[in-house]
Amino acid sequence: MRASLPGQAERSSGTVAGYLRDVTDRDARERRILELQAELTHVQRLTELGQVVTTLVHEVNQPITAIRNYLNACRRLAATGNLTGVQAALERMEDQTKRASEIIQRIREFVMKRDVQMQPEDISLVIDEAVALIRASLAGEVPTLTVQVDPTEPHVEIDKVLVQQVLFNLMRNGIEAMQDQPRRVLTVATKAAQGGMVEISVADTGPGIPDDVRSRLFQPFVTTKTTGMGVGLSVCQGIVQSHGGRLWADDDIMGNGTVFRFTVRNAGGRSPGCRGGVEPSVAADI
């Protein structure tokens, strides 16, 4: 395309050359890619949910059974006029109802499809809930799970559910990698990183990553498992990148196992439920 500057059509020096490029198709492709990534993340979360739901159903049955027992106790106590005992039983029923509600809400948040929602979170609580999910999904002997949280960086700016999905996936991979190992220890740790970031790591004592897989580790459909689609790490990488961080893998410094590391932004002094300012915060190893 050639265009002339207004009022200077007769002057060759006023003529400029320009080019127009239709980027509609490119923008549409990029939007579609983002939609597909969101769909893949949701599908994987549903798949992961299927692995924990059986155990979680058993976990929900426990407070329901307790509520039924307390209800029967209330009937017996009421029949004898023991109002103090009835009050105590009702309080315990309320506690068990809250417990069941929290379990159901945890499942609902984990499976819900929604946009990324960034806000300050206590990283210790985020990890603790992810560990609870992974424990609920395990059948048989549970490996040693250790959490080490840096108290100097207790709060991060994240979408809690998505980061818990990353943690769940990395922990599950680590546990599966240690399946036939004599020593089975999984360590989740956090520490301050450069550029206002917080590094979160998941270390296992498995056999490590095969050399022929390492360079393709985060590509879709690459897996060392006999079952599975090989999309988990690819999805995790997309989630971490949406948080402005990166995900990578190292060999354990002791020579045994693998350490997956990813970074997220610290909350910049903001605490959960706080829209500004700096609040005192306390974090401890779990």
C-alpha positions in Angstrom: 0.0 0.0 0.0 1.2 3.5 -0.8 -0.3 6.6 0.9 0.4 10.3 0.8 0.6 12.7 3.7 -2.4 15.2 3.7 -1.6 18.4 1.8 1.6 17.0 0.4 0.5 14.9 -2.5 2.6 16.9 -4.9 5.8 16.3 -2.9 7.5 13.0 -3.4 9.1 13.4 0.0 5.6 13.4 1.5 4.9 9.9 0.2 5.2 7.0 2.6 5.0 3.4 2.0 3.0 1.2 4.4 1.8 -2.3 4.7 -1.3 -3.8 6.1 -1.4 -7.3 7.5 -4.6 -9.1 8.3 -4.0 -10.7 11.7 -7.6 -11.9 12.2 -6.7 -15.5 11.5 -3.7 -15.4 13.8 -5.7 -13.9 16.6 -8.4 -16.5 16.1 -5.8 -19.3 16.2 -4.3 -17.9 19.4 -7.7 -17.7 21.0 -8.4 -21.3 20.0 -5.1 -22.4 21.4 -5.9 -20.8 24.8 -9.4 -22.4 24.7 -7.9 -25.8 24.0 -5.3 -25.4 26.8 -8.2 -24.6 29.2 -10.1 -27.6 28.0 -7.1 -29.8 28.4 -6.5 -28.5 31.9 -10.1 -29.2 32.8 -10.1 -32.7 31.3 -6.9 -33.6 33.2 -8.4 -32.3 36.4 -11.4 -34.5 35.9 -9.1 -37.5 35.2 -7.2 -36.8 38.4 -10.5 -36.4 40.3 -11.4 -39.9 39.2 -8.3 -41.2 40.9 -9.2 -39.6 44.3 -13.0 -39.7 44.4 -13.3 -43.3 45.7 -11.1 -42.6 48.7 -12.8 -39.2 49.2 -16.2 -40.8 49.2 -15.0 -43.0 52.1 -13.7 -39.9 53.8 -17.1 -38.2 53.5 -18.8 -41.3 54.8 -16.9 -41.0 58.1 -18.5 -37.7 59.2 -21.9 -38.9 57.9 -21.6 -42.1 60.0 -20.5 -40.0 63.0 -23.5 -37.7 62.5 -25.9 -40.6 62.5 -24.3 -42.0 65.7 -24.6 -38.7 67.4 -28.2 -38.4 66.3 -29.1 -41.7 67.8 -27.3 -40.6 71.0 -29.4 -37.4 71.0 -32.6 -39.5 70.9 -31.5 -41.7 73.8 -30.3 -38.6 75.9 -33.5 -36.7 75.1 -35.6 -39.7 76.3 -33.8 -39.6 79.7 -34.0 -35.8 79.9 -30.2 -35.3 79.7 -30.3 -31.9 78.0 -26.6 -31.3 78.7 -25.7 -34.5 76.9 -28.0 -33.6 74.0 -26.3 -30.2 73.7 -22.8 -31.8 73.6 -23.9 -34.3 70.9 -25.4 -31.5 68.8 -22.1 -29.6 68.9 -20.2 -32.7 67.8 -22.8 -33.2 65.0 -22.1 -29.6 63.8 -18.4 -30.3 63.8 -18.8 -33.4 61.6 -21.2 -31.5 59.3 -18.6 -28.8 58.8 -16.0 -31.5 58.1 -18.2 -33.2 55.4 -18.9 -29.8 53.9 -15.2 -28.9 53.6 -14.4 -32.2 51.9 -17.2 -31.7 49.4 -16.1 -28.1 48.8 -12.5 -29.3 48.2 -13.7 -31.7 45.5 -15.9 -29.0 44.0 -13.1 -26.4 43.7 -10.7 -29.0 42.3 -13.0 -30.0 39.5 -14.6 -26.6 38.7 -13.9 -25.1 35.3 -13.3 -21.4 35.6 -11.0 -18.5 34.6 -7.7 -18.0 36.4 -8.3 -16.1 39.7 -5.1 -14.7 41.1 -5.0 -13.6 44.7 -2.7 -13.7 47.7 -2.6 -17.2 49.3 -0.8 -18.7 52.3 1.6 -21.2 50.5 1.7 -23.4 53.6 -2.1 -23.9 53.5 -2.0 -24.4 49.7 0.5 -27.2 50.0 -1.2 -28.7 53.0 -4.5 -29.1 51.1 -2.7 -30.5 48.1 -0.9 -33.1 50.4 -4.3 -34.0 51.9 -5.7 -34.6 48.3 -2.7 -36.8 47.4 -2.9 -38.8 50.7 -6.6 -39.4 50.0 -5.8 -40.8 46.6 -3.2 -43.3 47.7 -4.0 -46.9 48.2 -1.7 -49.1 50.2 1.5 -48.0 51.9 2.0 -44.2 52.0 5.5 -42.9 51.4 7.1 -40.4 53.7 5.8 -36.9 52.9 7.8 -33.9 54.1 6.9 -30.2 53.7 9.5 -27.5 54.3 8.1 -24.0 53.9 10.3 -20.9 53.9 8.9 -18.6 56.7 10.3 -15.5 54.9 8.0 -16.0 51.9 4.7 -17.2 53.3 2.4 -15.6 50.8 2.2 -15.9 47.0 0.0 -14.4 44.2 -1.6 -17.4 42.6 -4.8 -19.2 41.5 -4.9 -21.7 44.4 -6.8 -24.5 42.6 -4.5 -24.4 39.5 -1.3 -24.4 41.6 -2.7 -27.3 43.7 -3.3 -29.2 40.5 0.4 -28.7 39.6 1.4 -29.9 43.0 -0.9 -32.8 42.9 0.5 -33.9 39.5 4.1 -33.5 40.5 3.6 -35.3 43.8 1.7 -38.2 42.1 4.5 -38.5 39.5 7.1 -38.6 42.2 5.2 -41.2 44.2 4.7 -43.4 41.1 8.4 -43.0 40.3 9.3 -44.4 43.8 7.0 -47.3 43.6 9.7 -50.0 43.5 12.4 -48.1 45.5 13.6 -49.2 48.9 13.6 -45.6 50.1 10.4 -43.6 49.4 10.6 -40.0 50.5 8.7 -37.1 48.9 9.7 -33.6 49.9 7.8 -30.4 49.0 9.7 -27.2 49.8 9.6 -23.5 49.2 12.2 -20.8 49.1 12.7 -17.2 47.9 13.9 -16.8 44.4 15.2 -13.9 42.3 12.9 -11.3 40.8 10.2 -11.3 43.5 9.5 -15.0 42.9 9.0 -18.0 45.2 10.4 -21.4 44.1 8.3 -24.5 45.0 10.0 -27.9 44.6 8.8 -31.5 44.7 11.7 -34.0 45.2 11.5 -37.7 45.1 13.9 -40.6 45.7 13.1 -42.5 42.5 15.4 -43.6 39.7 15.6 -40.3 38.0 14.6 -39.2 34.5 15.8 -41.3 31.5 18.2 -39.3 29.2 16.1 -40.0 26.1 13.1 -38.4 27.8 14.7 -35.4 29.5 14.8 -33.1 26.5 11.1 -33.9 25.6 9.8 -33.9 29.2 7.3 -31.1 28.8 6.1 -32.0 25.4 2.5 -33.3 25.1 2.1 -37.1 24.9 5.6 -37.9 26.2 5.5 -40.3 29.2 7.6 -43.0 30.8 4.4 -44.7 32.2 2.8 -47.8 30.7 -0.6 -46.0 31.2 -1.5 -42.4 30.8 -1.6 -39.8 28.0 1.5 -38.0 28.9 -0.1 -34.5 29.0 0.2 -33.9 32.8 3.6 -32.0 32.7 2.6 -30.1 29.6 -0.5 -28.9 31.4 1.5 -28.1 34.5 3.9 -26.0 32.4 1.0 -24.0 30.9 -0.4 -23.3 34.3 3.0 -22.2 35.7 3.6 -19.9 32.7 0.2 -18.4 33.1 1.4 -17.4 36.6 4.5 -15.7 35.1 6.8 -18.5 36.3 8.7 -21.4 34.8 8.8 -25.2 35.5 11.9 -27.3 35.1 13.5 -30.6 36.4 16.8 -31.3 38.1 18.6 -34.4 39.3 18.6 -34.6 43.1 21.9 -33.3 44.5 22.4 -36.6 46.4 22.3 -38.5 43.1 19.0 -40.3 43.7 15.7 -39.1 42.3 14.4 -36.0 40.6 13.5 -32.5 41.8 10.8 -30.6 39.9 10.8 -26.9 40.5 8.5 -24.1 39.5 8.2 -20.4 40.4 5.3 -18.1 41.2 5.2 -14.5 42.2 5.3 -13.6 45.9 2.4 -11.5 47.2 4.5 -8.4 47.6 3.5 -8.0 51.2 -0.2 -8.7 50.6 -1.8 -11.4 52.9 -4.8 -13.6 52.1 -7.9 -11.5 52.4 -5.9 -8.3 52.3 -6.1 -5.8 49.5 -3.1 -3.8 50.4 -0.5 -3.0 53.0 1.7 -5.4 54.9 0.4 -7.7 57.6 2.4 -9.7 60.0 2.7 -13.3 58.9 3.9 -16.5 60.4 4.8 -19.7 58.6 6.2 -23.0 59.9 7.3 -26.3 58.6 4.6 -28.9 58.4 
